[in-house]
Each structure stands twice: as C-alpha cells, then as structure tokens.
Amino acid sequence: MPAAKSYVTPLDYEKMTPEEREWAVLTGRADLDRAMKEGTPRSTTPPASPPAQPSADYAVVGKPQKDLEGYRIVTGKSTFTVDVYLPDMLYVRVLRSPLPHAKITSIDTSKAAALPGVYGIITYKDIPAQVLAGLKPVMASEPALVGDPIAAVAAVDETVAEDALNLINVQYQQLPFIVDPIAGAKSGAPLALSNLQSNVSGPDFKVVRGDVNQGFASADVTVEHTVNTQDQQHVALEPHIAVARWDNDVLTMWTSSQYTHAIARIVAATLGMPYSKVRVISAFTGGGFGDKTAVYPYHLVAALLAKKTMRPVRYELTRLDVFYEGSHHFQVVQDIKLGFKKDGTLVALQADSTARLGAYSRGSGLAGDTLSGARLEYNIPNILLNGRGVITNTSSAGARRSVGEASGMFALETLMDVAAEKLGMDPVDLRLKNINETGDPESKLPWTSNGLRDCITNGASAFNWKSRWQGWANVNKGAGPLKTGVGFMALASNKGSKSPPMTAVVEINVDGSVRVVQGAAHIGGPQRTTFAIIAAETLGANLDQLSVSEPDTAFTTDTGIVAGSRATKSVGSAVKAAAEDARAQLLGYAAAKFSKDLSRTVNPQDLAVTNGQISLQTDSSVKPITFADAVNSGFIIVDGQQVPAAATIIGRAVVPPVTQYAQQTYAAAFYEVQVNVQTGVVRVTDAMQIHDVGKVINPLQLTNQVHGGSVQGTGFALTEDYIYDTATGIPVSSNLDDYKMLMINDVPKITALFVESNDAVGPFGAKGIGEPAFMAAAAAISNAIYYAAGIRLTSLPMNPKRVLEALKA
Amino acid sequence: MRSFKYYTATSWEDAVATLGKYKNAQIVAGGSDVLGWIKDELTGPGAPLADVLIDIRTIPNTSYINYDATAGLKLGALTTLTTVAESSDVQKNYPGLATAAVSPASPSIRNVGTIGGNIMQRPRCWYLRGANFPCYKKGGDFCFSVTGENQYHAILQGELCYIVHPSDTAPALISLNATANVMGPNGAKQIPFDQFFIGPRTNVLKETVLEHNEILTEIVVPPPAANTKSVFMKVTQRGVYDFALVSIAVAAQIVNGVWQDGRVVLGGVAPTPYRATDAEAALKGKKIDANVALQAAQDTLVKARPMSQNAYKVDIAKNIIVQAVTSLVS
C-alpha cells in the first residue's frame, strides 16, 4: 500500500459554542484535530499493540448485577424531576410560533397579564440580545421554525397559563422559509434567517487520503448509491422539564438532564452569574438519548420567570413542545461510491453528505460525523469525503443516539452488501477482508483494541449464517406472500470512548461503607450500578458496602456528560482511579493496624483485600480485618513512619485524556426479517448483535442496553419519521400516533453477544455501549429485506409505502 | 389543557338537554379522543373548541351485552371495547366484530374506550390534528393533503377533504347490518349503520348524520343468518397501537363454498367506512376462490383515485380483499 497523504479539515474551535466543543471532544474529533496539527505524540511512542491487562477472575466485574436503584425506580420512590413540586410553585406554558419564519411586528400581552392567576410573562422584549440558549433564542423576535418560543406565562396552574396564552395577541410579518436541505444549499434559495449570507454553514468537512480518482481507475468493480435518512425524535419517557427556585442570589434548578454541570455552567454564564451560585440537580433522569445534554430555552425561561415572579417555577414541556424545541437526529442525504479489486480488496471511497441543520445548528461537523465510520472501518488507500450542513427552518439538528453515524453506517453497510453481490462474495467474507485493524490512518494513532474480526466470525457462527444465508443465487426465492431473509452488517463507531473531564471521589467511611461521589446522570445504563461494580472490584469491597451519589452540582464533581456512550469507559476510569487512591490509603491504615496488633512491621504490599476483608498474605494465621477496623486504627504509615490518621479515607482522581491511542467500538449484526409483499409490512423476526465491549462489566445490564438499542434501531429502520409539510413548514407527524415508535409486540427475540478485546485504556479493559447497539440494525435490516424480497431500500424508514413502491418499480 | 365546564348526566334525556343548552358542548365517555382534541387545541372557523364536557358515564345501565338468538345482539354504547371483544356471545356469533373490537389501540385504552366512542371518534388526518392547519373540516377553505403529505389519506371517495375513517368496529358493524339507536330532543330513533356515516360532500364538518344534540346510545346487530361467516383484518405499520392503513370487514352467508349474500366493508380508505358494493356484486352467487376474489377486488379498486403518495394503499386494499374473502372458505 502506498504511503497515503492525508488531510482532514480541522474544526474552528474558537467559533464553536461550548456544546459544540464538548461534542468534538466526545466524538474523538478534537483528538484527531490535535494529532493532525501537532503530529502523533513523539515523547511517548505508542506501543505496537495495546498491553494486555490481566484477565483475572474478578469478584464483582463480569457478574450479572441488577440495577442497585431498580427497586426505588419501579416502586416510585426515586425522585425524577417530574416528581419535584415545591410550595408556592408556579406553572409555565409557552406560546410558540405557528410560522416557520417570520418577524414579530407587534406583541400585546396585556390581556393575558390581567387574567387572575397569572404572575409573570416574558417575551423577547424582556431578554437581552446576548442571552441565548446555545444558538437558540430564549424568546424569538424572528422565529425561524414552527414552535420557536414567543411568550412564556407563569401562572397558578397549567390551565390558567394556557388560557392566558390564548389572550396574547401577536402580529407576524411572514418571511420566506426553506425546509429541504438540498434546495436550501442552492444559490438564490430563501435564507432561513435574515442575518445569514447563505444557508450553507461554514466550510465543508473534507477528508482527502491518497488519490481517489486513481483509486477508482484501478478498481475492477465500482458500486454507488444515494441514501436519504430521516429526521428522528428521541421520545425520552420523561419529558424535558426544569424547576427553578431562587434563594437570594443562588439559583437551584432541578432538570431532567444528562449533564448537570454543563447546565449549571452555561446557565450561570448566560445569566452573568458565578458558576458556583447555580446548583443543578438531576437525581434520576427518565431517558435522554442525547437531547438532554445542552441548555435549551426552557431552562432559561424557568430561571427568568422564577426571578421575575420571586416564586419557584416549573416548566414541564408537552410532547409537542419537546418535538419543537429539542434538537433531533437530522435528515442526511448521502452519495457514496466504493471501488474494489475483483478479489474484494477496497481501493477507493468517495462520499458526499448533506445534513439538514435546522434553524440553530451550525457548521459541517454533523455531516462530518456521518462519514466517520466510513473513514475508519476498513483499509481504504484512496478516500475523498465531503460534508456540509445546511441551515433550514426546521427543528435543530443535534445529538440523538450516534449523532450522524447511524446514517453514515446505513449508507456504507448497505453499499457493502451491494458490492458483495456484484463481486459474488459472501458479505461476511467481504468485511473480513477489509477490516482496518491498525489504527487511525490520519492521526497515525493505533486502536486501543479492535475486536471487529471476532464480532463478525463469532456472530456468523452463532447466527448460523452459513446455512441461513444461501448465496446470491437465492435472493427473493421464498414462495407465498411472506418472504423471509437474513442480512448482515458490520459497525465501527467513535462512540463509547474515554474522554475528559473524568473526575471522581471515593470515600471510605468510619463504618467501612464506601461512597462513590461523581456527577454522572443515572439514565438507564444503569450508570450508578456500573460505578459501584468498578469501585467494589478495585477496592476488594462487597457491593453492598457501596453507595453512589446522585448528580447534584453542589456536592459532586464534574465528570462529564452521559452521552456518546462514554459513561462506563470515561467515568468508570475516574471511579477506578479514585478507588485505587482510596485503596492505597486503606492499605496504609490496615498496615498500621496490623503492625500495631502484631508488634512487627507490616507493609501495605503484604496485604490483600477480598470480599471486604483485609488479610495478611504472608501469614494466613492472622485474622483478617474489616474496612472499619482499618479506618479506625488511628494511625497510618507514611514514609515508614506511623502518623495519626483522620477517620475517613478520601480517594480522588482527575484522569488525563487519552493521547496515545485512537478509540473505536465495533459490532456485527445479523437480522432476519419477514416481508409481506402484499401489504408491504416488514417485521423483524430474529435479531443478533455482537459487540466488542472490551470487557464485560455487568452482563445483565449490557444485554439490556443491546435490547434497547436494537429496538430503537429497528424503529429508525422501519417506522419512525418526523415529517414536515413542505408547503407550510409545519411538522405533521408531531404526535405519538403519527410518529411511530415501535411497541413491545414488534420486538423479536434479540440475542446479545460480546467480544472482550481488552481495551488498553478502559476500566478493566471496558469500552462503552449504548449507541453502537442502536447503529447495528438499519443496514442489516435493509440487507435482509433485499435477500427476502429482492428490493434495495436506500431511504428510511422502510415502511409499507416504500416497500410496495419498490416492489412495483 | 384549557379550562372547560364539566357536567355529569343522569339520563340520556338529561345529556341531550344539556347538549342543547351549550353550543360548544361535547359528550365524553372514555375520553381518549375528546380530551386529546381539547389538549391539542384543534379549533377553526367552523369547529369551536369544546368548553363544556358532559360525562355520560354517570348515566345508569349504559354498559351491557345482551344476546338472544331471535333478537340478536344489543350493546350499550358505553360498553368497553375489552368487554365486547371478550364476550363469548360476540366471539361465537360475530367473530368479525370480536376481532374488530380487540384491534384498536392498546389494552389500557380498550379497557376505558367504549364501542360508542370507537364509532364516533374523529378522523386522524394529521392536518386535521395539527392546530395550525385551518382545513375544511375545521371550517377553513383548504385541504392541505391534496398538495401535501398524503401517504395515509383517502384512495376512494375523497373530495374536498381526504380523511379516512379511523374506526375498526364501524366496518364490522356495517358488514353485520347493524343499527344505531340514537337519542335526541324528539326521543329515540334507529339509523342503520349503512346510512350513519356521511362524506365531506354532504357535510365536511362532521362524519355522521347525528345532530349536535343527538347521542348514540345502543348498537343492535341482527342475529346471524344461517351459514354466516364473518372476518375482520387490519394492516398496520407496527404490530399494535396503530390505526389501519387499510382494514376490512366481511360477513357473508356461504353455502358449499358459494357466496349467497354478504357485505364487504373497507376501513382506512375513504372518508367513511367504504361499503364495497362492487365486490359484493362480483361475489354474489359465485363459488369463492382466489380468482373470483381478485375480480371482486379489481372491481372495487378500479374506482380508486390515489393521491400523489398513497397509491400503495390501492395494492394493500386489493390484496386484503382477496385475503379476507378467501379466508371465509379456507
């Protein structure tokens, strides 16, 4: 292979919002840009292959463990933000723009203000121009999408607030608007906002590797297609909600959040307050999937109305409010082309991605994210990738389970299937031939681990692929209206990585109990259980000694977002490091106690900790002691001297970012579908996902994550579609009847299998899960539909309309 | 949700009188449709938002299933869908109706949703159900589906407005020749379900012949004639909790495989439950097989006028007619 010259357009970090910078860190983009700019770190030459961590037989790690919070949750005893009701609290409702783009010419709230029970109203006139929620206006004067907030009312109850909204008189001057990103990118298209020069946002995302023209010229087989994937909603069970209360100059906000510290930091900065004076609490979070990561207008609405009325204020968004105000998985139109040698060796990739940004997202980063997997999954010497974002008068694009990667992997992995048929190869063999097992060709950093080959081969064997997939001659060979077929895809993703900030505190109390203090959201992972397992294993404690703090910025450390599937690997790394610090101190106490009791010198390294007991390895006749015995021993050995000790151990960790490796997660997916060629209805009848998770921490909850992801991925593939009426710019499938989430009856048997590749930087070798399970579905389903019924579907969702239209084409 | 006045009715006469008093009053039973309508603030020049709700669950003796081999089946309008679906009399004598009653929504909704409400529910068109579309049905002067997103809209009998009728039980009841008992200011009256629903050309603001102060109180289904078979089928995108892309109810007397007499009714294809009389004519006196059924389907769908995005529903309707009809002899 010739030495590839590589180029990736760097992001402009100066111009990015805090959320955008966080996103770049989360997806490994910042690491890539740094490595491209500064070169691969030379002072610390990376090892040729990751060091194998000891594969000891762990006491807690790897054993099935129920969510330690599960009993509280299912008995209704856990406090979600929707459970927060305060004395004298007011309720908020928001009037929203009926037009996709307009200027407000007049707004009269006097009648609403006079309604008994109304305590406060805000409009754009009450909000300084620099106060924005990210890039979204808190209250719009130039609404740029249907649903932009126009006026907010705080009243004694929600009914009075809604009655008041109907008394507000707003006059609009309608402005031209744009819904379709392809049309919006053309010159002369209506501008989505009046201050834009063009709807195309910023310079294109671009990756050049080798010479793509030469690559295609040398190819024996070329395949290409255009793929259109849809806007998708999150539909977290707990709606977006903020409850705000001011105590003099301190703001306390309860909110259903994936990242309390960022909410506190950004609300404080936006309102011109010290970060330390904003306290944000999310004891439990009822689902997020990426949409509860940033400050949205509702946070500031609650804070501002609470200040104005001098009473606590609660704003629980309706489902329609969430659909309008949230940031969603975005429409992407992709042209993708692959070139192969006739033995299946990949020689060229060209892809072009246009992302619909909505009104308040910017740049080409999201389009770039759709191309991330294609850049890294396979060895391809010649690559040309282009991506752009187009600003439109629709709900904003943002993080939604994988951000853009799911769309990109759908485009790539369906085209790999097309190529396999054209090459006359088993699609499994085609993937195995091309896996990039080395590292990131652009940054030159090696992978922390790569278990993709094992995912594919183990999965093919467990699914019995060789007998269920019977060669390309047997496409569409079923008789009768119900046609069955199987499909396969491979997956590489930048999610599930280790990224800063990573902080934690582990306290060992006087009674021997252990408290893990960290600020990550408990959002279904279940994260606190994962951290308890990691801390217990590290300390040698029993799981029932452990408790883990609830996110509250007043008491916990900033350990980053619970998104990007990072919690296990990132927060888990911090918890492990803090537990190691605590363990070292604990052994110091214990050594002092043994030394005193036995009247001879016992060193910490002579001790072992298992099941909450500290024992002297060198002398089994000595009775082990408990954590409490050690903590209460009164002395600690420091530099060989006994010194008086405090009675609580505090282990701490601030973990540095990963600079020597590039990080990816991997999976293979095998799906079986049944296509009813008379009704166009597709049902998934069997699903298997095999994930490289590095190391299994908790097999029970890991399996749950795969089940959840598979169902979401199947909804993305078959039913979910956030549709806009292009003539009016109004979304039409904006309710849970027309926005079709899958139901439990639609869920087939799902098999979750795992490959333990022993990640070089993860806690106990673990990587993340969550989003990869969502991504490892749509392409496998599309490929299975082709095998069953002979139709290639490249637009999502693959609903009866598209199936029947394709069958007729 | 905006505020409204709430009355509890003591009798059908009381409910009718209270309806007569308030122009924007509506009755409420299970509430799964009416309350959603108010929450979504669906209002327009000809469709004021209800500001008075009259609860009819407080009227005694409105939930019952009485079956008699000579009088047939009598269903109180407030009988829940679950009760109807689980009734052994219904299952034994009207299997099509039993299936139709278990098809809507989810168990939790069927446990409170009534058969009367299922018949009287408003259409699901997303323009009708969007607060910002002043369409014909809300008294406006436009149908947004014609040039808009119409993948779920009518393929038959659409004019002015292209809604499809959402009820699963209505096609089944029409196929079984059922009758509605209705209470109004002038007392009780009977209306066959075959004449109960009206299209947009007759009155675009409503879907039935009932006046503002008339209430559906009871459903009467005649006893099944000898050799009657009935079936209900429904095509949905997801396995449950979904309105029909196309549904079908067929009830017919079949002797030695020959269709004597019967009805074919489609749901989800037209503004009212669509009585496929062309199919019925094609089947009459014929020995039923796939070819005869296909002819019946083709005779029906030759009248289809699909819109820009919903031609696939013509295929579904055609195929489901064949499936349903042939299922009666298999």
Contacts between the chains, C-beta under 8 A, distances in Angstrom:
chain1	res1	chain2	res2	distance
A	98	B	131	7.7
A	98	B	132	4.4
A	146	B	132	7.0
A	158	B	1	7.1
A	159	B	1	6.2
A	159	B	2	6.5
A	159	B	3	4.8
A	160	B	3	7.7
A	162	B	1	6.4
A	162	B	2	5.0
A	163	B	2	5.7
A	163	B	3	5.8
A	166	B	2	7.0
A	318	B	39	8.0
A	320	B	40	7.8
A	481	B	319	7.6
A	678	B	315	7.6
A	678	B	316	7.3
A	678	B	319	3.7
A	678	B	320	7.5
A	678	B	323	7.2
A	679	B	235	4.6
A	679	B	245	7.6
A	679	B	316	5.2
A	679	B	319	6.5
A	679	B	320	7.1
A	680	B	312	6.2
A	680	B	315	7.6
A	680	B	316	6.9
A	681	B	235	6.5
A	681	B	236	7.6
A	681	B	237	6.8
A	683	B	239	7.2
A	718	B	237	7.6
A	719	B	237	5.4
A	719	B	238	5.7
A	723	B	149	5.6
A	725	B	127	7.6
A	725	B	144	6.5
A	725	B	148	5.0
A	725	B	149	5.6
A	726	B	148	7.6
A	727	B	144	7.2
A	727	B	147	6.2
A	727	B	148	5.8
A	728	B	132	7.4
A	728	B	133	7.4
A	728	B	144	7.1
A	728	B	148	7.9
A	730	B	130	6.2
A	730	B	132	5.4
A	730	B	133	7.1
A	732	B	126	4.1
A	732	B	127	7.0
A	732	B	130	6.2
A	732	B	148	7.8
A	732	B	149	5.4
A	733	B	126	6.5
A	734	B	130	7.3
A	735	B	40	7.6
A	735	B	126	8.0
A	735	B	129	6.8
A	737	B	124	6.4
A	737	B	129	7.9
A	737	B	243	7.1
A	738	B	124	7.7
A	738	B	126	5.3
A	738	B	129	7.9
A	740	B	237	5.7
A	740	B	238	5.7
A	740	B	242	7.0
A	742	B	238	5.9
A	743	B	106	7.8
A	743	B	238	5.6
A	743	B	239	6.3
A	743	B	240	4.8
A	743	B	241	5.1
A	744	B	240	7.9
A	745	B	238	7.6
A	745	B	239	3.8
A	745	B	240	4.5
A	746	B	238	5.2
A	746	B	239	4.8
A	746	B	240	7.6
A	799	B	237	5.8
A	800	B	235	7.4
A	800	B	237	6.3
A	800	B	245	6.2
A	800	B	312	6.2
A	800	B	316	6.9
A	801	B	151	5.4
A	801	B	309	7.0
A	801	B	310	7.6
A	801	B	312	4.7
A	804	B	312	3.9
A	804	B	315	5.2
A	804	B	316	7.2
A	805	B	311	7.8
A	805	B	312	6.0
A	808	B	315	7.5
